[in-house]
């Protein structure tokens, strides 16, 4: 209870800090709707081989660096109703040493993972909480558009006496760390859409070291390198504030305690309206 109170106070304080600085700018954000042919989350196939729909909204709190977002994850077919999840995030982002070769962009987040079909206040709850930090270094490698990043994740059950906590049937809990190492490159190509300067392919690669993180009580993952993901996406502006983003991704599974499929490939298509 004490930990929850501390987190609640932190969330309220950060939110009020952002709103108090509203004079710094206007409220901006984005509304997003994404379809994925398979929902893979940190190596785990959340809905098996089914596709998923992900509605979301992201609010930039007046240019203060603070933001709020909510993203849903729903299977496109029946059989995974109880696995439907909403992620609520409070975050702060900024940059340090902007003119140096070791310039760093960072984003610090608190995330609450809520399963609305299940009660959050009984031992059957699978709600989770997370603190994470994303640290990117746009000038480190000396190649324009080539950006290495590191993500540190700490995940734990929202209630300890639940099936993702002390009552886990697997004998472990959802509490643990994850370390994600990423490399992104924006490959600029000649424009293929009228009235645009260029077409950028966003190339992405990441490798995950899972140190006990699991989104389900049925999994008790090894503390090991779990998976590597490679993907490409690109943006097509449909009008001034509406963007269509298709992409394709491939996962190489290195630890079957996370996923019993050695290789996974999925596609995504996303519409984003910015305001």
C-alpha positions as CSV (number, residue, x, y, z in Angstrom):
1,X,0.0,0.0,0.0
2,X,2.8,2.4,0.8
3,X,4.4,1.8,-2.6
4,X,1.1,2.5,-4.3
5,X,0.7,5.7,-2.3
6,X,4.2,6.9,-3.3
7,X,3.5,6.2,-7.0
8,X,0.1,7.9,-6.9
9,X,1.7,11.0,-5.3
10,X,4.5,11.0,-7.9
11,X,2.0,10.7,-10.8
12,X,-0.2,13.6,-9.4
13,X,2.9,15.8,-8.8
14,X,4.3,15.3,-12.2
15,X,0.9,15.9,-13.9
16,X,0.4,19.1,-11.9
17,X,3.9,20.3,-12.7
18,X,3.2,19.9,-16.4
19,X,-0.1,21.6,-16.2
20,X,1.3,24.4,-14.1
21,X,3.7,25.2,-17.0
22,X,1.0,25.4,-19.6
23,X,2.1,28.8,-20.6
24,X,5.2,27.2,-22.2
25,X,3.1,26.2,-25.2
26,X,-0.1,24.7,-26.5
27,X,-1.5,21.2,-25.9
28,X,-0.5,18.9,-28.8
29,X,-0.9,15.2,-29.3
30,X,-1.8,12.4,-31.6
31,X,-4.6,9.9,-32.0
32,X,-3.5,6.6,-33.4
33,X,-5.1,3.3,-34.7
34,X,-2.8,0.4,-35.5
35,X,-3.4,-3.1,-36.8
36,X,-0.8,-5.8,-36.4
37,X,-1.0,-9.2,-38.0
38,X,0.4,-10.6,-34.7
39,X,0.9,-8.9,-31.4
40,X,4.5,-9.5,-30.1
41,X,5.5,-7.7,-26.9
42,X,9.1,-8.0,-25.8
43,X,9.3,-11.5,-27.4
44,X,6.0,-12.8,-26.2
45,X,3.1,-13.7,-28.6
46,X,0.3,-12.1,-26.5
47,X,-2.6,-13.3,-28.7
48,X,-1.0,-16.4,-30.3
49,X,-1.1,-16.1,-34.0
50,X,-4.1,-13.8,-34.1
51,X,-4.0,-10.2,-35.3
52,X,-4.6,-7.3,-33.0
53,X,-6.0,-3.8,-33.0
54,X,-4.3,-1.0,-31.0
55,X,-6.1,2.3,-30.5
56,X,-4.2,5.1,-28.7
57,X,-3.8,8.7,-27.8
58,X,-0.7,10.6,-26.8
59,X,-0.8,14.1,-25.3
60,X,2.2,16.5,-25.1
61,X,1.5,18.6,-22.1
62,X,2.1,22.1,-23.4
63,X,5.7,21.6,-24.5
64,X,6.9,21.0,-20.9
65,X,8.4,17.6,-21.7
66,X,5.7,15.8,-19.8
67,X,3.2,13.7,-21.6
68,X,0.3,11.2,-21.1
69,X,-0.7,8.3,-23.3
70,X,-3.1,5.4,-23.4
71,X,-2.9,2.5,-25.7
72,X,-5.2,-0.5,-26.0
73,X,-4.4,-4.0,-27.2
74,X,-7.3,-6.2,-28.5
75,X,-7.3,-9.5,-30.4
76,X,-9.2,-9.3,-33.7
77,X,-10.8,-12.7,-33.0
78,X,-12.3,-14.4,-30.0
79,X,-10.5,-16.5,-27.5
80,X,-8.3,-13.8,-25.9
81,X,-10.9,-11.5,-24.3
82,X,-9.3,-11.7,-20.9
83,X,-5.9,-10.8,-22.4
84,X,-7.2,-7.4,-23.6
85,X,-4.9,-4.8,-22.1
86,X,-4.7,-1.0,-21.8
87,X,-1.3,0.7,-21.1
88,X,-1.5,4.1,-19.3
89,X,1.7,6.1,-19.3
90,X,3.0,9.2,-17.7
91,X,6.4,10.3,-19.1
92,X,8.9,13.0,-19.2
93,X,11.4,13.5,-22.1
94,X,14.3,15.9,-22.6
95,X,17.8,16.1,-24.0
96,X,21.3,16.7,-22.5
97,X,24.6,17.9,-23.9
98,X,22.9,18.8,-27.1
99,X,26.0,20.1,-28.9
100,X,28.3,17.3,-27.9
101,X,29.2,14.0,-29.6
102,X,27.7,12.2,-26.6
103,X,24.4,14.2,-26.8
104,X,21.6,12.2,-25.2
105,X,17.8,12.2,-25.6
106,X,16.0,10.5,-22.8
107,X,12.4,9.6,-21.8
108,X,11.5,8.4,-18.3
109,X,8.1,6.7,-17.9
110,X,5.7,5.2,-15.4
111,X,3.3,2.6,-17.0
112,X,0.2,1.0,-15.5
113,X,-0.8,-2.2,-17.5
114,X,-4.5,-2.8,-16.9
115,X,-6.6,-5.8,-17.9
116,X,-10.1,-4.4,-17.8
117,X,-11.9,-7.8,-18.2
118,X,-10.3,-8.9,-14.9
119,X,-10.7,-7.3,-11.5
120,X,-7.8,-5.2,-10.3
121,X,-8.5,-6.0,-6.7
122,X,-8.7,-9.8,-6.4
123,X,-6.0,-12.5,-6.4
124,X,-6.9,-13.2,-10.1
125,X,-5.6,-9.7,-11.1
126,X,-2.8,-9.6,-13.7
127,X,-2.4,-5.9,-13.6
128,X,1.2,-4.7,-13.8
129,X,3.3,-1.6,-13.2
130,X,6.5,-0.5,-14.8
131,X,9.2,2.1,-14.6
132,X,11.4,2.5,-17.7
133,X,14.0,4.8,-19.2
134,X,14.9,5.2,-22.9
135,X,18.3,6.7,-23.6
136,X,19.2,7.5,-27.2
137,X,22.5,8.9,-28.6
138,X,21.9,10.6,-32.0
139,X,25.6,11.7,-32.5
140,X,27.5,8.9,-30.8
141,X,28.3,6.9,-34.0
142,X,29.0,9.9,-36.2
143,X,26.6,8.8,-38.9
144,X,23.6,11.0,-39.6
145,X,20.4,9.1,-38.9
146,X,22.1,6.2,-37.1
147,X,21.0,6.2,-33.5
148,X,21.8,3.6,-30.8
149,X,19.5,3.4,-27.7
150,X,19.3,1.6,-24.4
151,X,16.1,0.8,-22.5
152,X,16.0,-0.2,-18.9
153,X,12.8,-1.8,-17.7
154,X,11.6,-2.6,-14.1
155,X,8.2,-4.4,-14.1
156,X,6.3,-5.6,-11.0
157,X,2.7,-6.8,-10.1
158,X,0.3,-4.1,-9.1
159,X,-0.8,-6.4,-6.2
160,X,1.7,-8.8,-4.7
161,X,-0.9,-11.4,-3.6
162,X,-2.1,-12.3,-7.2
163,X,-1.4,-14.9,-9.8
164,X,1.3,-12.7,-11.3
165,X,2.7,-12.2,-7.8
166,X,3.0,-14.6,-4.9
167,X,0.2,-16.9,-6.1
168,X,1.8,-17.4,-9.6
169,X,1.1,-21.0,-10.8
170,X,4.6,-21.0,-12.4
171,X,6.3,-20.5,-9.1
172,X,7.8,-17.1,-10.1
173,X,6.4,-13.6,-10.3
174,X,6.1,-11.0,-13.0
175,X,8.6,-8.9,-11.2
176,X,11.9,-8.3,-12.9
177,X,14.1,-6.2,-15.1
178,X,14.7,-6.1,-18.9
179,X,17.5,-4.6,-20.9
180,X,16.8,-3.6,-24.5
181,X,19.6,-2.5,-26.9
182,X,18.3,-0.8,-30.0
183,X,19.8,0.6,-33.3
184,X,17.7,2.8,-35.6
185,X,18.6,4.2,-39.0
186,X,16.6,6.7,-41.1
187,X,17.5,5.8,-44.7
188,X,16.6,8.7,-46.9
189,X,15.4,7.8,-50.4
190,X,14.1,9.9,-53.3
191,X,10.5,11.1,-52.7
192,X,7.7,8.8,-54.0
193,X,4.9,10.9,-52.6
194,X,4.1,14.2,-54.3
195,X,5.1,17.4,-52.5
196,X,7.5,15.6,-50.2
197,X,11.3,16.1,-50.1
198,X,12.2,12.5,-49.5
199,X,11.0,9.1,-48.4
200,X,12.6,7.8,-45.2
201,X,12.8,4.1,-44.4
202,X,13.0,3.6,-40.7
203,X,15.3,0.6,-40.1
204,X,15.1,-0.9,-36.6
205,X,17.0,-3.6,-34.8
206,X,16.9,-4.6,-31.1
207,X,18.0,-7.4,-28.8
208,X,16.5,-8.1,-25.4
209,X,18.0,-9.5,-22.2
210,X,15.1,-10.7,-20.1
211,X,15.9,-10.6,-16.4
212,X,12.6,-12.1,-15.2
213,X,9.9,-10.0,-17.0
214,X,6.7,-11.8,-18.0
215,X,3.3,-10.4,-19.0
216,X,1.5,-13.7,-18.0
217,X,1.3,-16.0,-15.0
218,X,1.8,-19.0,-17.4
219,X,5.4,-17.9,-18.2
220,X,8.4,-18.0,-15.9
221,X,11.2,-16.9,-18.3
222,X,14.8,-17.6,-18.0
223,X,17.3,-14.9,-17.1
224,X,18.9,-14.8,-20.5
225,X,19.0,-13.2,-24.0
226,X,15.4,-13.7,-25.1
227,X,15.0,-12.4,-28.7
228,X,16.2,-10.1,-31.4
229,X,13.8,-8.1,-33.7
230,X,14.5,-6.5,-37.1
231,X,12.1,-4.3,-38.9
232,X,11.4,-1.5,-41.4
233,X,8.6,1.1,-41.6
234,X,8.0,4.3,-43.4
235,X,5.5,7.2,-43.3
236,X,3.1,8.4,-46.0
237,X,1.5,11.7,-45.3
238,X,-2.2,11.5,-46.5
239,X,-2.9,15.1,-45.8
240,X,-1.5,17.8,-43.5
241,X,-2.0,16.1,-40.2
242,X,-2.8,12.5,-41.1
243,X,0.0,9.9,-41.6
244,X,-0.2,6.3,-42.8
245,X,2.6,4.0,-41.6
246,X,3.1,0.5,-42.9
247,X,5.8,-1.8,-41.6
248,X,7.1,-5.4,-41.3
249,X,9.1,-7.0,-38.5
250,X,10.9,-10.3,-37.9
251,X,11.8,-11.8,-34.6
252,X,14.5,-14.4,-33.9
253,X,13.7,-16.1,-30.6
254,X,16.7,-17.1,-28.6
255,X,15.0,-18.4,-25.5
256,X,12.0,-20.7,-25.7
257,X,10.9,-19.9,-22.2
258,X,9.7,-16.6,-23.7
259,X,8.3,-18.0,-27.0
260,X,8.3,-21.5,-28.3
261,X,8.4,-20.2,-31.9
262,X,12.0,-19.8,-33.2
263,X,11.0,-17.2,-35.8
264,X,8.1,-14.8,-36.0
265,X,7.2,-12.4,-38.8
266,X,4.4,-9.8,-38.7
267,X,3.1,-6.8,-40.5
268,X,1.6,-3.6,-39.2
269,X,-0.4,-0.7,-40.6
270,X,-1.0,2.5,-38.6
271,X,-3.0,5.7,-39.0
272,X,-1.9,8.7,-37.0
273,X,-3.7,12.1,-36.7
274,X,-1.7,14.8,-35.2
275,X,-3.2,17.9,-33.5
